[in-house]
Amino acid sequence: MFSNKIKFYSEFKNYIAEPKPSILNIPKEYKNMKSFVEQDEPRTVKTCVPFLDALTCGYIIPFPIDYSYRYDQENTKVVFKTNVGLPLNFADKFKVTNHPEYQVSKELRHNKRTVEAIFKFYNPWLIKTPPGYSCIFTQPFNRNLPFKIIDGIVDTDTYKDNIHFPFYWTNPHDEKIILEAGSPMVLVIPFKRESWKIETYVEKDKDLKIKSLEHIKFHSLIMNNYKKMVWNKKSFK
């Protein structure tokens, strides 16, 4: 049934938190949310299937260990500290480093950054996909996190090295925080490489009238009609 497999390799498997389908990493805030503000009142995002689809698509690479963040006021720099509990020669596999700033002009940097620097999470997992498949690496969708991953796409069927993740810090710069082992770090979405061509058209009056009637009918039938009449289930296991 599952002919497509994404594979994660690490020498630290069984010692660190492992990548998992995003559906196993749904935030407790979403789980605890009510479907309605009040009984018979407007629905919340809990009933929005597209929101849930984004929340559960792909795979989450979690933080392998705890990382503590603090801002060194005296030296005006960020300090990420780890307590790996491993020999020193393994420490580099879990570090957070500064990414060369000259590679990204200020106009392209995330406008919510609170520290004027680009950092990089080191990733202990090697990722492989079947021939013809690549991966999108991005911020875990629909979550509030204290950082913003710089988006990237890698041809993981042919790339043979670990992929590390540059990011911006978006939390208040003077607030200490711990990024806990097992919490979401990066979202991975595998996809098949295909060629596409765009076409645009003028929508005719006849089509607009038909669409309007169908829209009225569609939205008057049943609650949650998108899920029951349009939605297709996605599977990431």
QUIVEN-V242787 format. One record per residue. N is the residue number from 0. PSI is psi as a letter, one per 40 degrees, with the letter a starting at -180 (NA if undefined). BURIAL is b if it has 16 or more other C-alpha atoms within 10 Angstrom, else e. D_FIRST is the distance of its C-alpha to the first C-alpha in Angstrom with 1 decimal. Layout:
n=(N N)
psi=(PSI PSI)
burial=(BURIAL BURIAL)
d_first=(D_FIRST D_FIRST)
//
This chain:
n=(0 1 2 3 4 5 6 7 8 9 10 11 12 13 14 15 16 17 18 19 20 21 22 23 24 25 26 27 28 29 30 31 32 33 34 35 36 37 38 39 40 41 42 43 44 45 46 47 48 49 50 51 52 53 54 55 56 57 58 59 60 61 62 63 64 65 66 67 68 69 70 71 72 73 74 75 76 77 78 79 80 81 82 83 84 85 86 87 88 89 90 91 92 93 94 95 96 97 98 99 100 101 102 103 104 105 106 107 108 109 110 111 112 113 114 115 116 117 118 119 120 121 122 123 124 125 126 127 128 129 130 131 132 133 134 135 136 137 138 139 140 141 142 143 144 145 146 147 148 149 150 151 152 153 154 155 156 157 158 159 160 161 162 163 164 165 166 167 168 169 170 171 172 173 174 175 176 177 178 179 180 181 182 183 184 185 186 187 188 189 190 191 192 193 194 195 196 197 198 199 200 201 202 203 204 205 206 207 208 209 210 211 212 213 214 215 216 217 218 219 220 221 222 223 224 225 226 227 228 229 230 231 232 233 234 235 236)
psi=(d g d h h h h h h i e e i e e i h i i i i d d e f h i d d d d e i i d i d i h e i i i i e d e h d d d d d d d e i a i h h i h d i h h h h i h g d d e f i i h h i i g d f i i d e e d d e e i h i h i h d e e h i d d e i h e e i e h g i h i h h h h e h h h h i i h e h i h h h a h h i f i h i e i h h h i i h h g e d e h f i i h i h i i i h e i h d e h i i h h i h e i h d i h h h i i h h i h i h i i i i h h i d d d d d d d d d d d d d d e e c i i f d d d d e d i h h i h h NA)
burial=(e e e e e b e e e e e e e e e b b b b b b b b e b b b e e e e e e e b e e e e e e e e e e e e e e e e b b e b b b b b b b b b b b b b e b b b e e e e e e b e b e b e b e e e e e e e e e b b b e e b e e e e e e e e e b b e e b b b e b b b b b b b b b b b b b b e e b b b b b b b b b e e e b e b b b b e e e e b b b e e e e b b e b b b b b b b e b e e e e e b e b b b b b b b b b b e e e e e e e e e e e e e e e e e e e e e e e e e e e e e e e e e e e e e e e e e e e e e b e)
d_first=(0.0 3.8 6.0 8.8 10.7 14.2 16.4 19.8 22.5 25.9 28.8 29.2 25.9 26.8 30.0 28.9 26.7 23.1 21.0 18.8 16.8 19.6 18.9 20.3 23.4 24.7 28.5 30.6 32.8 30.1 29.2 32.9 33.6 34.6 33.2 36.8 39.9 41.8 41.3 41.3 41.6 39.4 35.8 34.6 31.7 29.9 29.2 28.2 24.4 24.7 26.3 23.5 20.8 22.8 23.3 19.7 18.2 17.4 18.5 22.0 23.9 26.6 30.2 30.3 33.8 36.5 38.3 41.6 43.1 46.8 49.2 52.2 54.9 57.5 55.7 53.7 50.3 47.0 46.3 42.8 43.2 40.7 41.3 38.8 40.3 39.4 41.7 43.2 41.5 38.1 39.4 38.7 35.0 35.2 38.1 38.6 40.8 42.5 41.0 43.6 44.9 46.2 42.7 42.3 45.3 46.4 45.5 41.8 41.7 40.3 43.2 42.5 43.0 45.7 46.3 47.3 45.0 41.5 39.7 36.6 34.2 33.3 29.7 29.0 25.4 24.4 21.3 19.1 16.5 15.1 17.8 18.8 17.7 20.4 20.9 23.2 25.3 27.2 28.8 26.6 26.8 29.1 30.6 34.3 34.5 37.8 36.6 35.0 32.5 33.4 30.4 29.0 26.3 25.6 23.8 21.9 20.6 24.2 26.1 26.9 28.7 28.4 28.5 31.1 31.7 35.0 36.0 39.0 40.6 40.9 42.2 46.0 47.2 49.5 47.2 45.9 42.3 39.7 36.2 34.6 32.1 28.7 29.5 27.7 28.9 26.6 23.6 21.1 19.0 17.0 17.2 17.2 20.8 22.0 25.6 27.0 30.4 32.1 34.2 36.4 38.1 40.9 39.7 42.2 44.2 42.7 39.1 40.4 42.0 38.9 36.7 39.4 39.4 35.6 35.7 38.3 36.5 33.2 34.8 37.0 34.3 32.6 32.1 28.7 28.3 26.2 23.5 23.8 24.5 23.1 20.5 16.8 14.6 13.4 10.9 12.0 11.3)
//
